[in-house]
Amino acid sequence: MLVRLWELRGLERLYQPGFEGLMQGLEEFEQKWLAGGDVHMKLGELGIGPTAYGTRWYLTLFNYSIPFPAQLRVWDVFMLLGDPSSSPPSPTDRTGFSGGLDVLHATAAALIDGMREILLDSDFENAMKVMTSWIPIKDEELLMKVAKVEWRRRARR
């Protein structure tokens, strides 16, 4: 299971020296998943980039951000979906993750959707507190449905 996450899902790229892969993944999230939305504009106005909240989310696969039952759902989907190819991505490939992080991107987008109203009414301090604090997920099924909607929305672009 860990080999699948590390090699086939490309997690080793997130941990490369200098976190180049992580920065690339967060840039992909911002440009292809958040761009143009009102939350993206608000976070931009406040000077909050995806590295402020996404680093913790992506490097821990949401371990320190959402309850364990929700984490298990995200991890299950992350291990099962994505590029059907069984060959691992090249660690030196600079063209992106080829959809390998889409489940993480969709989950991040779903979490941001859930915090949308709070974020739109927040100043910098409150927005950072919301984005970096524990997110109490009461309904894992709803989180996964919203993540699926985000994933489908992105697939249509």
Rosetta constraint file for C-alpha pairs under 8 A:
AtomPair CA 1 CA 5 HARMONIC 6.37 0.50
AtomPair CA 1 CA 79 HARMONIC 7.98 0.50
AtomPair CA 2 CA 6 HARMONIC 5.95 0.50
AtomPair CA 3 CA 7 HARMONIC 5.67 0.50
AtomPair CA 3 CA 8 HARMONIC 7.38 0.50
AtomPair CA 4 CA 8 HARMONIC 4.98 0.50
AtomPair CA 4 CA 9 HARMONIC 6.39 0.50
AtomPair CA 4 CA 79 HARMONIC 7.20 0.50
AtomPair CA 5 CA 9 HARMONIC 4.93 0.50
AtomPair CA 5 CA 10 HARMONIC 6.82 0.50
AtomPair CA 5 CA 11 HARMONIC 6.16 0.50
AtomPair CA 5 CA 79 HARMONIC 6.54 0.50
AtomPair CA 6 CA 10 HARMONIC 5.60 0.50
AtomPair CA 6 CA 11 HARMONIC 4.67 0.50
AtomPair CA 6 CA 12 HARMONIC 5.27 0.50
AtomPair CA 7 CA 11 HARMONIC 6.70 0.50
AtomPair CA 7 CA 12 HARMONIC 6.58 0.50
AtomPair CA 7 CA 88 HARMONIC 5.43 0.50
AtomPair CA 7 CA 89 HARMONIC 7.25 0.50
AtomPair CA 8 CA 86 HARMONIC 6.81 0.50
AtomPair CA 8 CA 87 HARMONIC 6.69 0.50
AtomPair CA 8 CA 88 HARMONIC 4.49 0.50
AtomPair CA 8 CA 89 HARMONIC 6.69 0.50
AtomPair CA 9 CA 79 HARMONIC 7.47 0.50
AtomPair CA 9 CA 82 HARMONIC 7.97 0.50
AtomPair CA 9 CA 88 HARMONIC 7.37 0.50
AtomPair CA 9 CA 89 HARMONIC 7.85 0.50
AtomPair CA 9 CA 100 HARMONIC 5.50 0.50
AtomPair CA 9 CA 101 HARMONIC 7.34 0.50
AtomPair CA 10 CA 14 HARMONIC 7.37 0.50
AtomPair CA 10 CA 88 HARMONIC 7.16 0.50
AtomPair CA 10 CA 89 HARMONIC 6.33 0.50
AtomPair CA 10 CA 91 HARMONIC 7.90 0.50
AtomPair CA 10 CA 97 HARMONIC 7.25 0.50
AtomPair CA 10 CA 100 HARMONIC 6.79 0.50
AtomPair CA 11 CA 15 HARMONIC 7.00 0.50
AtomPair CA 12 CA 16 HARMONIC 6.54 0.50
AtomPair CA 12 CA 91 HARMONIC 7.60 0.50
AtomPair CA 13 CA 19 HARMONIC 7.81 0.50
AtomPair CA 13 CA 20 HARMONIC 7.66 0.50
AtomPair CA 13 CA 21 HARMONIC 4.88 0.50
AtomPair CA 13 CA 22 HARMONIC 7.10 0.50
AtomPair CA 13 CA 91 HARMONIC 6.06 0.50
AtomPair CA 14 CA 19 HARMONIC 5.93 0.50
AtomPair CA 14 CA 20 HARMONIC 7.05 0.50
AtomPair CA 14 CA 21 HARMONIC 4.49 0.50
AtomPair CA 14 CA 22 HARMONIC 4.31 0.50
AtomPair CA 14 CA 23 HARMONIC 7.93 0.50
AtomPair CA 14 CA 25 HARMONIC 7.73 0.50
AtomPair CA 14 CA 59 HARMONIC 7.10 0.50
AtomPair CA 15 CA 19 HARMONIC 5.41 0.50
AtomPair CA 15 CA 20 HARMONIC 7.87 0.50
AtomPair CA 15 CA 21 HARMONIC 6.92 0.50
AtomPair CA 15 CA 22 HARMONIC 6.95 0.50
AtomPair CA 15 CA 59 HARMONIC 7.84 0.50
AtomPair CA 16 CA 20 HARMONIC 6.26 0.50
AtomPair CA 16 CA 21 HARMONIC 6.39 0.50
AtomPair CA 19 CA 23 HARMONIC 6.28 0.50
AtomPair CA 20 CA 24 HARMONIC 6.17 0.50
AtomPair CA 21 CA 25 HARMONIC 6.08 0.50
AtomPair CA 22 CA 26 HARMONIC 6.13 0.50
AtomPair CA 22 CA 55 HARMONIC 7.38 0.50
AtomPair CA 22 CA 58 HARMONIC 7.82 0.50
AtomPair CA 22 CA 59 HARMONIC 7.96 0.50
AtomPair CA 23 CA 27 HARMONIC 6.03 0.50
AtomPair CA 23 CA 51 HARMONIC 7.43 0.50
AtomPair CA 24 CA 28 HARMONIC 6.13 0.50
AtomPair CA 24 CA 96 HARMONIC 7.05 0.50
AtomPair CA 25 CA 29 HARMONIC 6.22 0.50
AtomPair CA 25 CA 96 HARMONIC 7.39 0.50
AtomPair CA 25 CA 97 HARMONIC 7.24 0.50
AtomPair CA 25 CA 101 HARMONIC 7.36 0.50
AtomPair CA 26 CA 30 HARMONIC 6.17 0.50
AtomPair CA 26 CA 50 HARMONIC 5.99 0.50
AtomPair CA 26 CA 51 HARMONIC 6.69 0.50
AtomPair CA 26 CA 54 HARMONIC 6.73 0.50
AtomPair CA 26 CA 55 HARMONIC 7.91 0.50
AtomPair CA 27 CA 31 HARMONIC 6.03 0.50
AtomPair CA 27 CA 50 HARMONIC 7.52 0.50
AtomPair CA 28 CA 32 HARMONIC 5.66 0.50
AtomPair CA 28 CA 33 HARMONIC 7.47 0.50
AtomPair CA 28 CA 96 HARMONIC 7.90 0.50
AtomPair CA 29 CA 33 HARMONIC 5.08 0.50
AtomPair CA 29 CA 34 HARMONIC 6.59 0.50
AtomPair CA 29 CA 50 HARMONIC 7.92 0.50
AtomPair CA 29 CA 105 HARMONIC 5.90 0.50
AtomPair CA 30 CA 34 HARMONIC 4.98 0.50
AtomPair CA 30 CA 35 HARMONIC 5.95 0.50
AtomPair CA 30 CA 40 HARMONIC 7.95 0.50
AtomPair CA 30 CA 50 HARMONIC 6.66 0.50
AtomPair CA 31 CA 35 HARMONIC 5.14 0.50
AtomPair CA 32 CA 154 HARMONIC 7.64 0.50
AtomPair CA 33 CA 105 HARMONIC 7.19 0.50
AtomPair CA 33 CA 106 HARMONIC 7.93 0.50
AtomPair CA 33 CA 109 HARMONIC 7.09 0.50
AtomPair CA 33 CA 154 HARMONIC 6.70 0.50
AtomPair CA 34 CA 39 HARMONIC 7.78 0.50
AtomPair CA 34 CA 40 HARMONIC 5.69 0.50
AtomPair CA 34 CA 109 HARMONIC 7.28 0.50
AtomPair CA 35 CA 40 HARMONIC 6.04 0.50
AtomPair CA 35 CA 41 HARMONIC 7.96 0.50
AtomPair CA 36 CA 40 HARMONIC 6.50 0.50
AtomPair CA 36 CA 41 HARMONIC 6.96 0.50
AtomPair CA 37 CA 41 HARMONIC 6.35 0.50
AtomPair CA 38 CA 42 HARMONIC 6.12 0.50
AtomPair CA 38 CA 120 HARMONIC 7.78 0.50
AtomPair CA 39 CA 43 HARMONIC 6.04 0.50
AtomPair CA 39 CA 116 HARMONIC 6.45 0.50
AtomPair CA 39 CA 119 HARMONIC 6.95 0.50
AtomPair CA 39 CA 120 HARMONIC 6.35 0.50
AtomPair CA 40 CA 44 HARMONIC 6.06 0.50
AtomPair CA 41 CA 45 HARMONIC 6.18 0.50
AtomPair CA 42 CA 46 HARMONIC 6.29 0.50
AtomPair CA 42 CA 119 HARMONIC 7.66 0.50
AtomPair CA 42 CA 120 HARMONIC 6.34 0.50
AtomPair CA 43 CA 47 HARMONIC 6.07 0.50
AtomPair CA 43 CA 48 HARMONIC 5.06 0.50
AtomPair CA 43 CA 49 HARMONIC 6.90 0.50
AtomPair CA 43 CA 119 HARMONIC 7.96 0.50
AtomPair CA 44 CA 48 HARMONIC 5.87 0.50
AtomPair CA 44 CA 49 HARMONIC 6.85 0.50
AtomPair CA 46 CA 123 HARMONIC 7.18 0.50
AtomPair CA 46 CA 124 HARMONIC 5.51 0.50
AtomPair CA 47 CA 124 HARMONIC 7.87 0.50
AtomPair CA 48 CA 52 HARMONIC 6.40 0.50
AtomPair CA 48 CA 124 HARMONIC 7.80 0.50
AtomPair CA 48 CA 128 HARMONIC 7.65 0.50
AtomPair CA 49 CA 53 HARMONIC 7.75 0.50
AtomPair CA 50 CA 54 HARMONIC 5.12 0.50
AtomPair CA 50 CA 55 HARMONIC 7.50 0.50
AtomPair CA 51 CA 55 HARMONIC 5.25 0.50
AtomPair CA 52 CA 128 HARMONIC 7.84 0.50
AtomPair CA 52 CA 132 HARMONIC 7.77 0.50
AtomPair CA 53 CA 57 HARMONIC 6.69 0.50
AtomPair CA 53 CA 128 HARMONIC 7.85 0.50
AtomPair CA 53 CA 131 HARMONIC 5.78 0.50
AtomPair CA 53 CA 132 HARMONIC 5.56 0.50
AtomPair CA 54 CA 58 HARMONIC 5.81 0.50
AtomPair CA 54 CA 108 HARMONIC 7.80 0.50
AtomPair CA 55 CA 59 HARMONIC 5.89 0.50
AtomPair CA 56 CA 60 HARMONIC 6.03 0.50
AtomPair CA 56 CA 61 HARMONIC 7.97 0.50
AtomPair CA 56 CA 62 HARMONIC 7.11 0.50
AtomPair CA 56 CA 64 HARMONIC 7.46 0.50
AtomPair CA 56 CA 65 HARMONIC 7.93 0.50
AtomPair CA 56 CA 132 HARMONIC 7.99 0.50
AtomPair CA 57 CA 61 HARMONIC 5.59 0.50
AtomPair CA 57 CA 62 HARMONIC 4.43 0.50
AtomPair CA 57 CA 63 HARMONIC 7.32 0.50
AtomPair CA 57 CA 64 HARMONIC 7.49 0.50
AtomPair CA 57 CA 65 HARMONIC 6.76 0.50
AtomPair CA 57 CA 108 HARMONIC 7.73 0.50
AtomPair CA 58 CA 62 HARMONIC 6.39 0.50
AtomPair CA 58 CA 104 HARMONIC 7.01 0.50
AtomPair CA 60 CA 64 HARMONIC 6.88 0.50
AtomPair CA 61 CA 71 HARMONIC 7.60 0.50
AtomPair CA 61 CA 75 HARMONIC 7.46 0.50
AtomPair CA 61 CA 104 HARMONIC 7.54 0.50
AtomPair CA 62 CA 66 HARMONIC 6.07 0.50
AtomPair CA 62 CA 71 HARMONIC 6.46 0.50
AtomPair CA 63 CA 67 HARMONIC 7.75 0.50
AtomPair CA 63 CA 68 HARMONIC 7.32 0.50
AtomPair CA 63 CA 71 HARMONIC 6.49 0.50
AtomPair CA 64 CA 134 HARMONIC 6.95 0.50
AtomPair CA 65 CA 132 HARMONIC 7.61 0.50
AtomPair CA 65 CA 133 HARMONIC 6.64 0.50
AtomPair CA 65 CA 134 HARMONIC 4.64 0.50
AtomPair CA 65 CA 135 HARMONIC 5.67 0.50
AtomPair CA 66 CA 70 HARMONIC 6.42 0.50
AtomPair CA 66 CA 71 HARMONIC 6.42 0.50
AtomPair CA 66 CA 134 HARMONIC 6.05 0.50
AtomPair CA 66 CA 135 HARMONIC 5.17 0.50
AtomPair CA 66 CA 136 HARMONIC 6.18 0.50
AtomPair CA 66 CA 137 HARMONIC 6.45 0.50
AtomPair CA 67 CA 71 HARMONIC 6.28 0.50
AtomPair CA 67 CA 135 HARMONIC 7.62 0.50
AtomPair CA 67 CA 136 HARMONIC 6.59 0.50
AtomPair CA 67 CA 137 HARMONIC 6.46 0.50
AtomPair CA 68 CA 72 HARMONIC 6.18 0.50
AtomPair CA 69 CA 73 HARMONIC 6.56 0.50
AtomPair CA 69 CA 140 HARMONIC 7.07 0.50
AtomPair CA 70 CA 74 HARMONIC 6.36 0.50
AtomPair CA 70 CA 137 HARMONIC 6.99 0.50
AtomPair CA 70 CA 140 HARMONIC 5.13 0.50
AtomPair CA 70 CA 143 HARMONIC 7.82 0.50
AtomPair CA 71 CA 75 HARMONIC 6.01 0.50
AtomPair CA 72 CA 76 HARMONIC 5.99 0.50
AtomPair CA 73 CA 77 HARMONIC 6.36 0.50
AtomPair CA 73 CA 140 HARMONIC 7.31 0.50
AtomPair CA 73 CA 144 HARMONIC 7.48 0.50
AtomPair CA 74 CA 78 HARMONIC 6.00 0.50
AtomPair CA 74 CA 103 HARMONIC 7.54 0.50
AtomPair CA 74 CA 104 HARMONIC 7.76 0.50
AtomPair CA 74 CA 107 HARMONIC 7.35 0.50
AtomPair CA 74 CA 144 HARMONIC 7.56 0.50
AtomPair CA 75 CA 79 HARMONIC 6.08 0.50
AtomPair CA 76 CA 80 HARMONIC 6.21 0.50
AtomPair CA 77 CA 81 HARMONIC 5.70 0.50
AtomPair CA 77 CA 103 HARMONIC 7.02 0.50
AtomPair CA 78 CA 82 HARMONIC 7.28 0.50
AtomPair CA 78 CA 101 HARMONIC 7.98 0.50
AtomPair CA 78 CA 103 HARMONIC 5.54 0.50
AtomPair CA 78 CA 104 HARMONIC 7.19 0.50
AtomPair CA 81 CA 103 HARMONIC 7.57 0.50
AtomPair CA 82 CA 99 HARMONIC 6.18 0.50
AtomPair CA 82 CA 100 HARMONIC 5.48 0.50
AtomPair CA 82 CA 101 HARMONIC 7.74 0.50
AtomPair CA 82 CA 102 HARMONIC 7.08 0.50
AtomPair CA 82 CA 103 HARMONIC 7.46 0.50
AtomPair CA 83 CA 98 HARMONIC 7.44 0.50
AtomPair CA 83 CA 99 HARMONIC 6.46 0.50
AtomPair CA 83 CA 100 HARMONIC 6.21 0.50
AtomPair CA 89 CA 93 HARMONIC 7.25 0.50
AtomPair CA 89 CA 97 HARMONIC 7.76 0.50
AtomPair CA 97 CA 101 HARMONIC 6.44 0.50
AtomPair CA 101 CA 105 HARMONIC 6.10 0.50
AtomPair CA 102 CA 106 HARMONIC 5.89 0.50
AtomPair CA 102 CA 151 HARMONIC 7.07 0.50
AtomPair CA 103 CA 107 HARMONIC 6.10 0.50
AtomPair CA 103 CA 147 HARMONIC 7.75 0.50
AtomPair CA 103 CA 151 HARMONIC 7.32 0.50
AtomPair CA 104 CA 108 HARMONIC 6.07 0.50
AtomPair CA 105 CA 109 HARMONIC 6.08 0.50
AtomPair CA 106 CA 110 HARMONIC 6.06 0.50
AtomPair CA 106 CA 147 HARMONIC 4.89 0.50
AtomPair CA 106 CA 148 HARMONIC 7.04 0.50
AtomPair CA 106 CA 150 HARMONIC 5.40 0.50
AtomPair CA 106 CA 151 HARMONIC 5.29 0.50
AtomPair CA 107 CA 111 HARMONIC 6.20 0.50
AtomPair CA 107 CA 143 HARMONIC 7.73 0.50
AtomPair CA 107 CA 144 HARMONIC 7.59 0.50
AtomPair CA 107 CA 147 HARMONIC 5.07 0.50
AtomPair CA 108 CA 112 HARMONIC 6.23 0.50
AtomPair CA 109 CA 113 HARMONIC 6.05 0.50
AtomPair CA 109 CA 147 HARMONIC 7.04 0.50
AtomPair CA 109 CA 150 HARMONIC 6.71 0.50
AtomPair CA 110 CA 114 HARMONIC 6.27 0.50
AtomPair CA 110 CA 143 HARMONIC 6.67 0.50
AtomPair CA 110 CA 146 HARMONIC 5.50 0.50
AtomPair CA 110 CA 147 HARMONIC 5.01 0.50
AtomPair CA 110 CA 150 HARMONIC 6.71 0.50
AtomPair CA 111 CA 115 HARMONIC 6.44 0.50
AtomPair CA 111 CA 143 HARMONIC 7.63 0.50
AtomPair CA 112 CA 116 HARMONIC 5.86 0.50
AtomPair CA 115 CA 119 HARMONIC 6.04 0.50
AtomPair CA 115 CA 130 HARMONIC 7.78 0.50
AtomPair CA 116 CA 120 HARMONIC 6.13 0.50
AtomPair CA 117 CA 121 HARMONIC 6.46 0.50
AtomPair CA 118 CA 122 HARMONIC 6.18 0.50
AtomPair CA 118 CA 127 HARMONIC 7.76 0.50
AtomPair CA 119 CA 126 HARMONIC 7.92 0.50
AtomPair CA 119 CA 127 HARMONIC 5.55 0.50
AtomPair CA 119 CA 130 HARMONIC 7.61 0.50
AtomPair CA 122 CA 126 HARMONIC 5.46 0.50
AtomPair CA 122 CA 127 HARMONIC 5.34 0.50
AtomPair CA 123 CA 127 HARMONIC 5.99 0.50
AtomPair CA 124 CA 128 HARMONIC 6.10 0.50
AtomPair CA 125 CA 129 HARMONIC 6.19 0.50
AtomPair CA 126 CA 130 HARMONIC 6.13 0.50
AtomPair CA 127 CA 131 HARMONIC 6.09 0.50
AtomPair CA 128 CA 132 HARMONIC 5.97 0.50
AtomPair CA 129 CA 133 HARMONIC 5.79 0.50
AtomPair CA 137 CA 143 HARMONIC 7.53 0.50
AtomPair CA 139 CA 143 HARMONIC 6.55 0.50
AtomPair CA 140 CA 144 HARMONIC 6.27 0.50
AtomPair CA 141 CA 145 HARMONIC 6.18 0.50
AtomPair CA 142 CA 146 HARMONIC 6.18 0.50
AtomPair CA 143 CA 147 HARMONIC 6.13 0.50
AtomPair CA 144 CA 148 HARMONIC 6.02 0.50
AtomPair CA 145 CA 149 HARMONIC 6.26 0.50
AtomPair CA 146 CA 150 HARMONIC 6.21 0.50
AtomPair CA 147 CA 151 HARMONIC 6.08 0.50
AtomPair CA 148 CA 152 HARMONIC 6.11 0.50
AtomPair CA 149 CA 153 HARMONIC 6.02 0.50
AtomPair CA 150 CA 154 HARMONIC 6.18 0.50
AtomPair CA 151 CA 155 HARMONIC 6.16 0.50
AtomPair CA 152 CA 156 HARMONIC 6.38 0.50
AtomPair CA 153 CA 157 HARMONIC 6.92 0.50
